[in-house]
Each structure stands twice: as C-alpha cells, then as structure tokens.
C-alpha cells in the first residue's frame, strides 16, 4: 500500500488542505445503516445489478452496475455513447423555495441573475459563501413565478438556505420536497423520451434547460432537458417519489427495451470529457469560482450582460478578486486545468488525488478527475497546478496551454513503475457536449 503524503503542494490559502496522502485502493465493506437514507430507487438499483455504492448528500448512491470481471465502467461507457442509459440520481435532493419573495431570495443566494430565469426553465448556477467559496453548483429549476427547486450537488444547501432566512427577511418557505430525479442520457435519449411522454409535449422542441410537466408511468413528473454527461439527455423529476418510484422507473425500463436502455452509474468518464465539474471532487467551499473555471458565473457591478445591481452573498469579495486578477495579481494559489497525460488507460475511479510535479520531484499540484478517453486514445484529467496568472480574452483565469508537468500515477497505470508520466495543459472541454454547453454565458 502506498502511504506517501505530500506537503509540498502550496495549500496555504486553505483552512483545511486537501488530504494528499496516496493510500491506494483500500477495500472495505460499506455498512448499510439507517443513519444514511436509502433513496426511493435504491431497491430498483439493486434489482438492476448495482454492486457498489458511495454516499452523496447523505443518501446511498449507486456507482457501479457492471463488475470489473465483466468489463466494468467502460461497458457502461459504451452504453451511454451508443444507446441510452438511466441513472438513479435521487441523491440530487430537491430543495424548494416557494413564496412571494422566492425570486428575490434566490437572486440573493446565487451569483447570476435569477430575475432572467423564466418559469419552466432551468439554469446551472453556483452559490458562494461570504468568503467567495463555492458552496454548491446545482441545477436551478424555476417551476413558476413563486417556486424554485435547487437540484443539489453534494452539500447541505437545504440547511444553509434555511439559515440564510432564519430571520424570515424573505417571505418564503424553504424545505426539501419528495421529488427524486433519474437521468436519461445517450444518443437515443430523445427517442426514448418521445415514447415515454407521447403527445404530452414535443420533446424535440424543448430547449436546453427547458422544463415540462408530464406523466410518466401514470405519475406526475417534471422533465428537463439537462444532464451530467455531455450526451443528449433529460432528467425526470418524480413527484411523491417515495410512493411511486416503481411506477415511473418500470415505465422507463419498458419503453427503453427497443432502445437498448441500460441502467448505469453516473457517467463520470463522459462528464470529464465534457469538462463538467463534480462538487466535492473538482472544487469545494474553499475554492472560489475563478480558480475552478466558473468565473463566468459571477455577476459584477457595471454595464453589460453581467450587470447585476442587486446584492448577493459573496459579491464584494468576488468583485475584489476579479479586480486583482485584472491587475495581474494572484489571489489564490492553484488553478484548475485540463491535462492530457501518458500512462496506461485509466478505466476506474481514482482512490486518491494523484500528485503533479513540474520536474518529477516535489509535487506542486494534484489530479481531481482522471479517466481514459477511448476516442482520443489518451488519458485526460482535470486537476490543480500553480496559477501562473494566465487570463483568457474575457479576463478569466485559464490554464497556460502547452505547459508541461509530470503526473505521479500508481504503478498499475504507470508505463514504468515509480516513474511519473508526461502531462500537458490542454483546453477544457476535451470533447464538446451534444447539448448546449453548461458553461453558457448569456441568461435568457
């Protein structure tokens, strides 16, 4: 077992540094207890062959259906690339904000302009704390003029939102609701969704981030054209999911038969290609938006499409950071970049943040999300390296393309055990999304 722990990576701007100890695989049996919630689809995932899980948002989260001896995660990759897949993502807790001040409250806690989101539309958004740290990057669904749902990444934003409104300054009710999503992702997603909803809505005419109220399996749902994969895709949000999970799930399975539907784990191999971040893995509350390539989400005072005259949590410190970047300063240590790297194909989740160095010696950064890109025949990754001050044409930080590094891979992936592989900074995304890119700029 590897036990090396790097302390040379400059994390002095973090209160709690990332644990960069290289422990390697440490097989353990997960204890299934009542302290962690089983989602409404948990038993259905077991029936579909789920053999491993993690915990996400305090809910057990399926993370593998095809066992390694049968081809593992790359079999699931082939399914999402060529056919259509369904994912149990009930871990995306739905936090409802409802009431006369819903728009004003949401506008206060997100960094972009909530007033520009129309009813029955969604947006990818971020919430920051007063220090400019990214608390969450959910999909925000606007169900009506006075109702929003935060479809959460992995953090306790429901409790945070209730805390923000502890004094009832905003006339809203904030709580989790019994709505649980599944994702339908892959090139046959439109065909499957057309079969599922029939003439209830013209699926092919739905815009990206568009929402529609439909019945699936006879049960009320909201569908959205969204996803975490970069493939064509939708999400189905089932109302009263603790009662009707089987009805909706089985309706999708039945309609999916002719489309070669496969139940798989969330396709992290495909989301990495699309440059889609995973909160808690690629960033957390001690990363600011600029250093994890989310600066475009930050509304700044002044003229232009990014003008947001209203206040929001973190605005002053984010404006200060942006001004410092413009002046050539470096308000943080590490920048998220895309990397193309050598080594044997990485076809499994990394158990550690693998280390990055400039010369093969003292580590200066680390990998957050690596995987093998079959179509490009190379390993790709997102990771943090020392920020060199490079900005793009819009004034946002970026990786200095072509910059060389070494990545210290485990022996199972290294061409020569103990010898780091060559890596180069490259643009993100590695493969363009089939849907409109989640890193859109203009609110509509």
C-alpha positions as CSV (number, residue, x, y, z in Angstrom):
1,X,0.0,0.0,0.0
2,X,1.3,3.5,-0.8
3,X,1.4,5.8,2.2
4,X,3.3,8.8,0.8
5,X,1.8,12.1,1.8
6,X,2.7,15.3,0.0
7,X,3.1,18.5,2.0
8,X,4.9,20.4,-0.7
9,X,1.8,21.5,-2.7
10,X,1.1,25.1,-1.6
11,X,-2.3,25.0,0.0
12,X,-1.6,27.8,2.4
13,X,-4.8,29.6,1.2
14,X,-7.0,26.8,2.5
15,X,-8.1,26.4,6.1
16,X,-8.3,22.6,5.6
17,X,-5.9,21.4,3.0
18,X,-6.8,18.5,0.7
19,X,-5.6,15.2,2.1
20,X,-2.9,14.3,-0.5
21,X,-1.9,11.0,1.2
22,X,-1.6,8.3,-1.5
23,X,-3.3,5.4,0.2
24,X,-4.2,3.5,-3.0
25,X,-7.2,1.1,-3.1
26,X,-8.3,0.2,0.4
27,X,-11.1,-2.4,0.0
28,X,-13.8,-2.2,2.7
29,X,-17.3,-3.3,3.0
30,X,-19.8,-0.5,3.2
31,X,-22.0,-0.6,6.3
32,X,-25.7,0.0,5.3
33,X,-27.3,1.6,8.2
34,X,-30.4,3.8,9.0
35,X,-28.2,6.9,9.5
36,X,-27.9,7.3,5.8
37,X,-31.0,7.5,3.6
38,X,-32.0,4.9,1.0
39,X,-33.5,6.7,-1.9
40,X,-36.8,5.7,-3.4
41,X,-35.0,3.9,-6.2
42,X,-32.4,2.1,-4.0
43,X,-34.2,-1.3,-4.3
44,X,-34.6,-0.8,-8.0
45,X,-30.9,-0.2,-8.4
46,X,-30.3,-3.4,-6.6
47,X,-32.6,-5.2,-9.0
48,X,-30.7,-3.7,-11.9
49,X,-27.4,-5.2,-10.6
50,X,-25.8,-2.4,-8.6
51,X,-22.8,-3.9,-6.8
52,X,-21.1,-0.8,-5.3
53,X,-22.2,2.5,-3.9
54,X,-20.9,5.6,-2.2
55,X,-22.7,8.2,0.0
56,X,-23.7,11.5,-1.6
57,X,-25.9,14.1,0.1
58,X,-26.3,11.6,3.0
59,X,-28.0,9.2,0.6
60,X,-26.6,5.9,-0.6
61,X,-25.6,6.4,-4.2
62,X,-25.1,3.6,-6.8
63,X,-21.8,3.8,-8.5
64,X,-21.4,0.6,-10.5
65,X,-23.5,-2.0,-12.2
66,X,-21.1,-3.9,-14.5
67,X,-18.5,-5.7,-12.4
68,X,-14.8,-5.5,-13.3
69,X,-14.6,-9.1,-14.5
70,X,-17.4,-8.3,-17.0
71,X,-15.8,-5.1,-18.3
72,X,-16.6,-2.7,-15.6
73,X,-17.2,1.0,-16.1
74,X,-16.1,1.0,-19.7
75,X,-19.1,-1.3,-20.6
76,X,-21.3,1.4,-19.1
77,X,-19.4,4.0,-21.2
78,X,-20.2,2.1,-24.4
79,X,-23.9,2.2,-23.5
80,X,-24.0,5.9,-23.0
81,X,-22.0,6.6,-26.1
82,X,-24.1,4.3,-28.4
83,X,-27.5,3.9,-26.9
84,X,-29.3,5.3,-23.9
85,X,-28.9,5.0,-20.2
86,X,-30.8,5.6,-17.0
87,X,-29.2,6.7,-13.7
88,X,-30.5,6.7,-10.2
89,X,-29.6,10.2,-9.1
90,X,-32.2,10.6,-6.3
91,X,-29.2,11.9,-4.3
92,X,-29.8,15.2,-6.1
93,X,-32.0,16.4,-3.3
94,X,-34.7,18.9,-4.3
95,X,-34.8,22.0,-2.1
96,X,-38.0,24.0,-2.8
97,X,-38.1,27.8,-2.3
98,X,-41.7,28.9,-2.5
99,X,-43.5,32.1,-1.7
100,X,-43.9,35.8,-2.7
101,X,-40.2,36.6,-2.3
102,X,-38.9,33.4,-3.9
103,X,-37.3,35.3,-6.8
104,X,-35.7,37.9,-4.5
105,X,-34.4,35.2,-2.2
106,X,-32.9,33.0,-5.0
107,X,-31.3,36.1,-6.5
108,X,-29.6,36.8,-3.2
109,X,-28.0,33.4,-2.8
110,X,-26.9,32.7,-6.4
111,X,-24.2,34.7,-8.2
112,X,-26.1,35.1,-11.5
113,X,-29.4,37.0,-12.1
114,X,-32.4,35.0,-11.1
115,X,-34.8,37.6,-12.5
116,X,-33.7,36.5,-16.0
117,X,-34.8,32.9,-15.5
118,X,-38.3,32.4,-16.9
119,X,-40.9,30.0,-15.4
120,X,-40.4,26.4,-16.6
121,X,-36.8,27.0,-17.4
122,X,-33.7,25.8,-15.6
123,X,-30.1,27.1,-15.2
124,X,-26.8,25.8,-14.0
125,X,-25.9,28.1,-11.1
126,X,-23.5,28.4,-8.2
127,X,-23.9,29.6,-4.6
128,X,-21.0,31.2,-2.8
129,X,-20.3,32.0,0.9
130,X,-19.2,35.3,2.2
131,X,-15.6,34.4,1.5
132,X,-16.3,33.7,-2.2
133,X,-16.1,29.9,-1.7
134,X,-18.3,27.7,-3.9
135,X,-20.9,26.1,-1.7
136,X,-22.8,24.2,-4.4
137,X,-23.3,24.2,-8.1
138,X,-26.8,22.9,-8.6
139,X,-29.3,22.9,-11.5
140,X,-31.9,25.5,-10.5
141,X,-35.4,24.8,-11.8
142,X,-38.0,27.6,-11.9
143,X,-41.3,25.9,-11.7
144,X,-43.4,29.0,-11.5
145,X,-43.2,32.7,-10.7
146,X,-43.1,31.9,-6.9
147,X,-41.4,28.5,-6.9
148,X,-37.8,27.3,-7.5
149,X,-36.1,24.0,-6.9
150,X,-32.4,23.6,-6.2
151,X,-31.3,20.2,-7.6
152,X,-28.3,19.8,-5.4
153,X,-24.8,18.7,-5.7
154,X,-23.2,17.1,-2.6
155,X,-23.6,19.5,0.3
156,X,-26.1,20.6,2.9
157,X,-27.5,23.6,1.0
158,X,-31.0,23.0,2.3
159,X,-29.9,23.7,5.8
160,X,-27.8,26.6,4.6
161,X,-30.7,28.3,2.8
162,X,-32.9,27.9,5.9
163,X,-30.1,29.6,7.9
164,X,-29.8,32.5,5.5
165,X,-33.5,33.2,6.0
166,X,-33.5,32.5,9.8
167,X,-35.0,35.9,10.5
168,X,-37.8,35.5,7.8
169,X,-36.4,38.5,6.0
170,X,-37.8,36.9,2.8
171,X,-41.4,35.7,2.7
172,X,-40.6,32.2,1.5
173,X,-40.8,28.6,2.7
174,X,-37.7,26.6,2.3
175,X,-37.6,22.8,2.6
176,X,-36.8,19.5,0.9
177,X,-39.6,18.0,-1.1
178,X,-40.5,14.4,-2.0
179,X,-39.2,14.7,-5.6
180,X,-36.5,12.4,-6.9
181,X,-34.8,12.5,-10.3
182,X,-33.4,10.0,-12.7
183,X,-31.3,10.9,-15.7
184,X,-31.8,9.6,-19.2
185,X,-28.6,10.1,-21.1
186,X,-27.3,9.0,-24.5
187,X,-27.8,9.5,-28.2
188,X,-31.2,7.7,-28.1
189,X,-32.5,9.8,-25.2
190,X,-34.8,11.9,-27.4
191,X,-36.3,8.8,-29.0
192,X,-36.9,7.2,-25.6
193,X,-38.4,10.3,-24.1
194,X,-40.8,10.7,-27.1
195,X,-42.0,7.2,-26.4
196,X,-42.4,7.9,-22.7
197,X,-44.4,11.1,-22.9
198,X,-46.2,10.7,-26.3
199,X,-48.1,13.8,-27.3
200,X,-47.9,15.4,-23.9
201,X,-45.1,17.6,-25.0
202,X,-43.0,17.9,-28.1
203,X,-39.7,16.7,-26.7
204,X,-37.7,17.5,-29.8
205,X,-38.7,21.2,-29.5
206,X,-37.7,21.6,-25.8
207,X,-34.8,24.0,-25.4
208,X,-31.8,23.0,-23.4
209,X,-32.7,23.8,-19.8
210,X,-36.4,23.7,-20.8
211,X,-38.9,22.1,-18.4
212,X,-42.3,20.4,-19.0
213,X,-44.9,18.9,-16.7
214,X,-45.8,15.4,-17.9
215,X,-46.9,12.0,-16.6
216,X,-44.6,9.0,-16.8
217,X,-46.0,5.6,-15.8
218,X,-49.2,7.5,-14.9
219,X,-47.4,9.6,-12.3
220,X,-46.8,13.4,-12.2
221,X,-43.3,14.5,-13.2
222,X,-41.3,17.4,-14.3
223,X,-38.9,16.7,-17.2
224,X,-35.9,18.9,-18.1
225,X,-33.5,18.8,-21.0
226,X,-30.4,18.7,-18.8
227,X,-27.7,16.2,-17.8
228,X,-24.4,15.4,-16.3
229,X,-22.8,13.7,-19.3
230,X,-22.3,15.8,-22.3
231,X,-24.5,13.5,-24.3
232,X,-28.0,14.3,-25.3
233,X,-30.1,13.9,-22.2
234,X,-33.1,14.6,-19.9
235,X,-33.9,14.3,-16.3
236,X,-37.2,13.0,-14.9
237,X,-38.2,14.5,-11.6
238,X,-40.9,12.3,-10.0
239,X,-43.4,13.9,-7.6
240,X,-44.2,11.8,-4.5
241,X,-41.3,9.6,-5.3
242,X,-41.4,7.6,-2.0
243,X,-44.9,6.3,-3.2
244,X,-44.5,6.0,-6.9
245,X,-40.8,5.1,-7.6
246,X,-41.6,1.7,-9.1
247,X,-44.3,3.1,-11.5
248,X,-42.0,5.7,-13.1
249,X,-38.9,3.5,-13.1
250,X,-40.6,0.5,-14.7
251,X,-42.2,2.6,-17.3
252,X,-38.8,3.8,-18.4
253,X,-37.4,0.3,-18.4
254,X,-40.4,-0.9,-20.6
255,X,-40.1,2.0,-23.1
256,X,-36.3,1.6,-23.2
257,X,-36.3,-2.0,-24.3
258,X,-36.3,-1.2,-28.0
259,X,-33.6,1.5,-27.5
260,X,-31.2,-0.8,-25.7
261,X,-31.6,1.1,-22.4
262,X,-29.1,0.2,-19.8
263,X,-29.2,1.2,-16.1
264,X,-25.7,2.6,-15.3
265,X,-23.9,4.6,-12.7
266,X,-23.5,8.4,-13.3
267,X,-21.1,8.6,-16.2
268,X,-18.1,10.3,-14.8
269,X,-15.9,9.2,-17.7
270,X,-18.3,11.1,-20.0
271,X,-18.7,14.2,-17.8
272,X,-14.9,14.5,-17.5
273,X,-14.7,14.6,-21.3
274,X,-17.3,17.4,-21.3
275,X,-15.4,19.3,-18.6
276,X,-18.4,19.2,-16.2
277,X,-17.3,19.7,-12.6
278,X,-18.2,17.5,-9.7
279,X,-18.6,19.4,-6.4
280,X,-16.5,17.9,-3.6
281,X,-14.1,16.4,-6.2
282,X,-13.2,19.2,-8.5
283,X,-14.0,22.0,-6.1
284,X,-15.4,22.7,-2.7
285,X,-16.3,25.6,-0.4
286,X,-12.7,26.7,-0.2
287,X,-12.3,27.2,-3.9
288,X,-13.5,30.4,-5.5
289,X,-15.3,30.4,-8.9
290,X,-12.3,31.9,-10.7
291,X,-9.9,29.2,-9.8
292,X,-12.2,26.4,-10.9
293,X,-13.2,27.9,-14.2
294,X,-16.6,29.2,-13.0
295,X,-15.8,32.9,-13.2
296,X,-18.3,33.4,-16.0
297,X,-21.0,32.7,-13.3
298,X,-20.0,35.8,-11.3
299,X,-22.1,38.9,-11.9
300,X,-20.2,42.1,-11.4
301,X,-21.3,45.6,-10.9
302,X,-21.2,47.8,-14.0
303,X,-22.6,47.8,-17.5
304,X,-23.1,44.8,-19.8
305,X,-24.7,41.4,-19.7
306,X,-23.0,40.7,-16.3
307,X,-24.5,43.7,-14.6
308,X,-26.5,42.6,-11.5
309,X,-27.4,45.6,-9.5
310,X,-28.8,43.6,-6.6
311,X,-26.6,42.3,-3.8
312,X,-25.8,38.6,-3.3
313,X,-23.8,36.5,-0.9
314,X,-20.1,36.9,-1.7
315,X,-20.4,39.7,-4.2
316,X,-17.9,42.1,-2.6
317,X,-15.1,39.6,-2.2
318,X,-15.7,38.2,-5.7
319,X,-15.5,41.7,-7.2
320,X,-12.3,42.3,-5.3
321,X,-10.8,39.0,-6.7
322,X,-11.8,39.9,-10.2
323,X,-10.1,43.3,-9.9
324,X,-7.0,41.7,-8.5
325,X,-6.8,39.3,-11.4
326,X,-7.2,42.2,-13.9
327,X,-4.3,44.0,-12.2
328,X,-2.1,40.9,-12.6
329,X,-2.3,39.7,-9.0
330,X,-2.8,36.1,-7.9
331,X,-5.5,36.0,-5.2
332,X,-5.1,32.2,-4.8
333,X,-2.5,29.5,-5.2
334,X,-3.8,26.8,-7.6
335,X,-5.8,26.8,-10.9
336,X,-8.0,24.1,-12.3
337,X,-6.8,23.0,-15.7
338,X,-7.3,20.3,-18.3
339,X,-4.4,17.8,-18.7
340,X,-3.5,15.2,-21.3
341,X,-1.3,12.6,-19.8
342,X,0.5,9.4,-20.6
343,X,0.4,6.1,-18.9
344,X,-1.8,3.0,-19.3
345,X,-5.6,3.6,-19.7
346,X,-7.3,4.8,-16.5
347,X,-10.6,3.0,-16.6
348,X,-11.6,3.2,-13.0
349,X,-12.2,5.8,-10.3
350,X,-9.1,7.2,-8.7
351,X,-9.0,6.5,-4.9
352,X,-6.6,9.4,-4.3
353,X,-5.8,12.9,-5.6
354,X,-2.8,11.8,-7.7
355,X,0.2,14.2,-7.4
356,X,1.5,16.6,-10.1
357,X,5.1,18.0,-10.2
358,X,7.0,20.2,-12.6
359,X,10.2,18.1,-12.7
360,X,9.2,14.7,-11.4
361,X,10.3,15.5,-7.9
362,X,8.4,17.7,-5.4
363,X,4.7,17.8,-6.0
364,X,3.1,21.2,-6.8
365,X,-0.4,20.1,-7.6
366,X,-2.8,17.2,-7.9
367,X,-5.3,15.5,-10.2
368,X,-9.0,15.6,-9.3
369,X,-10.8,13.7,-12.1
370,X,-8.8,11.4,-14.4
371,X,-10.1,8.9,-17.0
372,X,-9.2,7.3,-20.3
373,X,-10.6,8.9,-23.5
374,X,-11.1,5.9,-25.9
375,X,-11.8,8.0,-29.0
376,X,-8.7,10.1,-28.5
377,X,-6.6,7.3,-27.3
378,X,-5.2,9.1,-24.3
379,X,-5.7,9.7,-20.6
380,X,-7.3,13.0,-19.7
381,X,-7.8,14.7,-16.4
382,X,-8.8,17.9,-14.6
383,X,-6.5,19.0,-11.8
384,X,-4.9,21.8,-9.9
385,X,-1.5,23.3,-10.8
386,X,0.2,26.5,-9.6
387,X,-1.7,29.5,-11.0
388,X,0.6,31.5,-13.4
389,X,-1.7,34.4,-13.9
390,X,-2.8,33.5,-17.4
391,X,-6.1,35.0,-18.4
392,X,-8.3,34.4,-21.4
393,X,-9.7,37.1,-23.7
394,X,-12.6,37.7,-21.3
395,X,-10.3,38.3,-18.4
396,X,-10.9,34.9,-16.7
397,X,-8.1,32.7,-15.4
398,X,-7.2,29.7,-17.6
399,X,-4.5,27.1,-17.9
400,X,-1.5,28.0,-19.9
401,X,-2.0,25.6,-22.8
402,X,1.1,23.6,-23.6
403,X,2.6,24.0,-20.1
404,X,4.4,20.7,-19.1
405,X,4.1,18.7,-15.9
406,X,4.7,15.3,-14.6
407,X,1.9,13.1,-13.1
408,X,2.8,10.6,-10.4
409,X,0.4,7.7,-11.3
410,X,0.0,4.5,-9.3
411,X,2.2,1.6,-10.6
412,X,-0.9,0.0,-12.2
413,X,-1.2,2.9,-14.7
414,X,2.4,3.9,-15.0
415,X,4.5,2.9,-18.0
416,X,7.4,2.3,-15.7
417,X,6.7,1.8,-12.0
418,X,7.9,4.7,-9.9
419,X,8.5,6.9,-12.9
420,X,6.0,9.8,-13.4
421,X,4.3,10.3,-16.8
422,X,4.4,13.3,-19.0
423,X,1.4,15.7,-19.0
424,X,0.5,18.8,-20.8
425,X,-2.1,21.5,-20.1
426,X,-4.9,21.4,-22.7
427,X,-8.3,23.2,-23.2
428,X,-11.4,22.1,-21.4
429,X,-13.8,20.5,-22.5
430,X,-11.9,17.6,-24.0
431,X,-15.0,16.7,-26.1
432,X,-17.8,19.2,-26.9
433,X,-21.2,18.4,-25.4
434,X,-24.1,17.3,-27.6
435,X,-26.3,19.6,-25.6
436,X,-25.7,23.3,-25.2
437,X,-22.7,23.7,-23.0
438,X,-23.4,24.2,-19.3
439,X,-20.9,26.9,-19.3
440,X,-23.2,29.2,-21.3
441,X,-22.7,33.0,-20.7
442,X,-25.9,34.8,-21.5
443,X,-29.0,34.5,-19.4
444,X,-32.3,34.3,-21.4
